[in-house]
């Protein structure tokens, strides 16, 4: 039961971090938690973001928001979904 409660706490922190990120970055950029599997999460970023400069800043901002809640995460990889790009 302890592991389940711990996982819920991690999930809650990630969701709170995303909500905080969206609070100061929206509408320019928004983040959405798509999946959480073991030690990996998949987050979708969308909005009218500049992809030629400062793209990594959005990712770092989310990582810092989550770090402020006591979780240490790192970016494993990112890609731009060209199919949905405008």
N, C-alpha and C positions, 0 to 999 in steps of 0.2 A: 504494500500500500504506500510506503514511503516513496518509492520510485515514481509512482503515478502522481502523487502530490508534487514531487519535485519537477516532473515534466510539465504539469499544469502551471507551475510557477514560472518556468522558463517560457512557456507559450504566452502567458499573460504579460511577461516583461517584453517579449518581442512585439506583441500587439500594441502595448503602451508606447514602445519606442516608435513604431510606425505611425501611430496616432499623433505623437508629438511632432515627428518629421512632417507629416501632412499639415499640421497646424501652422507651421511657419514656412513651408515651401509651396503649398498649394496657392493658387491654381497652376503656377509654373511647372511644378513637378509634384507627382503623387506616387506613393508606394502602396503596394497591395501584397499581402502575404498569400502566396499561392499554395505552397506545401511546406511541411515541416516533417522531415524524415530522419530520425536518429539525431545525428549531429549536424545535419545540413538543412538549410532553409532555402526556398526559392522565392524571391521577391520580384514582382513586376513593377517597373517604374514607367510612368506615362505622364503625358502632359506636353506643354509647349517648351520642351527643354532644348538647350543648345548642345548639339552633339559634336560640334567642332572645337569647343573650348569648355573646359570645366566639367565635363561629364563625370569624371571621377569624384568631383566635389559632392555630387548628390549621394553617391554611395558612402563616402566618408561621413557625411552629415548623419545618415541613418545609423552607421556604425557607432558614432559618438553618442547619439540619442540612446541607443541600446546599452552602450558601455556605462552611461550615467545611471542606468538601472541595475548595474552590477553584473552584466554579462559581457564577456570578451569574445567578439566575433571578428572574423576576417573575410575579406572578399576572396573567393576561390576563382571565379571567372565571371565574365559578363559578355553579353552580345547584344547587338541591335537587331530587332525583328524587322527586317526590311519589308516584309509583306504588309505590316501594319503601319509603316512609317508614312508620315504625311509631309 
